[in-house]
Each structure stands twice: as structure tokens, then as C-alpha cells.
Amino acid sequence: MSQRVELPKGCYGLDVPGGGKYNATRSGGSVTVSDRDAAKIKKANGQSGMLSAGTALTIGTRTGKRCNDDNDRGCGFLAQGWSISCPRCGSTVTEE
């Protein structure tokens, strides 16, 4: 059996001490680890929330901010409510 581990943004892989080496296909993606390595990850990270095996967690806001600057160069991406600029193109965001 195996479990999926969600990696934080900017992370491309995971080395488990005494275990395996796992590489993601993109930054902040996920890797599938063995149950043994999942137990090691859970023990090593405790309740830090940085990595967790077998548990998916998504944090979001009810209202977002739409990417659309004054010159309409924005990409239209719907960003989280706390965003001050678009994470995709860098344009300004406005309350939706």
C-alpha cells in the first residue's frame, strides 16, 4: 500500500531518512510514498503541518480577488482573498 504526500510550494522532492527518495513532476506537487516512509514522515513532522502523509488539506477564502489591472492586461485568474497581486502574471487584483 502507499500514501500520497502533498509538497509545499517550491519543493520538488522528498528524501526520507533511511528510506526512499521521491521526486515530484512540478514544484508543490505530490509524491506517492510507501506506508513505511509515510509513518516516518508523520513521526518526523509531528503536528507542524508542513508535510502530512495520507491527509489532504486545502485552505481558501469564500471571496476572491480577480486579476485585472487598469489596462486590462490581467489574466483573469481568481486569486485568494488575501492576495495583493496575481500569483500567475503579477498584475493587480481587485475585489470580486
Number of C-alpha atoms within 10 A of each C-alpha: 7 13 17 17 20 20 21 14 10 10 15 17 18 17 12 14 11 8 13 12 13 14 15 16 10 13 14 15 17 20 19 18 23 15 15 13 21 22 15 17 20 16 11 14 12 12 10 9 9 10 19 23 22 16 10 10 7 4 5 10 10 6 13 18 22 23 27 19 17 9 7 10 12 18 15 17 17 20 23 19 17 11 17 15 19 23 15 13 13 13 21 18 25 17 12 11
